[in-house]
């Protein structure tokens, strides 16, 4: 039975299809919760990506820290954030990336009550 997909312009929807597409990449991200895996990843990021069988575009997104591409390719923001933390990045930094703002602009917008696209 086909399921209806929600389309929200400008918003990635993490559903079953997206989860299946990003499964290997998200598995890699989740593995980073263990110190020994973080060390192995940092020692040879490309080889670590190969261990998880990432698609070439996923591998490129991870190695280039293309946060938007990671989510577009099936990465769950909650898992992508594990990699961002390794790079010393905050969730507010990622919020800025995904909204076209700097981290500081994103924080200021959230403190002011959130973004408004009405204008």
N, C-alpha and C positions, 0 to 999 in steps of 0.2 A: 504494500500500500504506500504510494508516494506521499511524502510529507510536504507541507507548504513551507517554503522558506520565507522568513521575514527579510525585507529589504529596508534598511534604514540608511539613507544617503549619508556618506561620510563616516559611518559607524560599522566597524567589523562585527559581524554576528558570529559568536562562537557556538556552533551547533554540532550535531553529530557528524555532518559532512566535513566541517572544518576540523573537528577533532581527529577524524580518520586521516585527513590530509597532513596534519601536523604531528601525528602520533610519534614518529621517530625523533623529531626535533624536541617535542615536549618531554619525551623520555630522557633525552640528553640533558635538558635543563633540570629535570628533577634529580638526575644523578648528582648534580652539583651540590646537593645538600650535604654530601659527605666530603670531609677534608681531603681524603686520599684521591677522590675523583677530581676535585678542584685542582690539586697539584698536578695530576696527570693531564688535565685539560690545558693548564697554563704552560706545561712543558712542551706540548705539541698539539695545538688546537686543531689543526687540519687532520692529524691522525685520529684524534679523539672523535671528530665528526664522522670520519670514515667508519669507526667502530659501530656507530649507530645507524649507518646506512642512509645518511641524509641525502636527499635529492640535491643535485648540483646547485640549484638556486637557493635552497635552504642553507647549504654549506657556505655559499658566498655571503648570504645575509648574516649568518652567525660570525664568520670571520671578519666581515666588514662592519659589524655592529650596526647593521641597518635595521633598526628597531621596527620601523614601519613594515618593511618587507617581511620580517619574522612573523608579525601578526597577520599580514596578508597571506602568508604561506601556511597558516594553520597554527601558529604559536599562540598559546593562551597567555594573556598578559600576566597572569599569576606565575607562570613558569618562566616566561621571558624575563621577568623581574629578577629571578635568581641569577641570571647572567649579568644583568645590569648591576646588581649588588656587588658582584665580583669586580666590576670596573669602578666601584665607588659611586655609582649613580643612584639617585633617589627615585621614588615613585613620582615625585613632583617633576623631576627631570623628564621622565617618560611621558607624563601628562603634557608637558610642554611640547615634546617632540610630536605627539599625536594630535595636537591642536594648533601647531604652527606658532607656538609661543616659546619664549625663553623660559627657563625654569623659574626665574624671578617673576616674569609676567604671569605665569600660570599660578604661582603661589598667591600673588596679589589678587588675581581674579577669584580664586577660591575664597580668600579672606573677605572679599567684597560680596560674597554671596553666590559666586559661580559665574559661568559664562552666559552671555545672552547674545544670541544671533539675531534677535529682533533689532531693528534699527531704524 
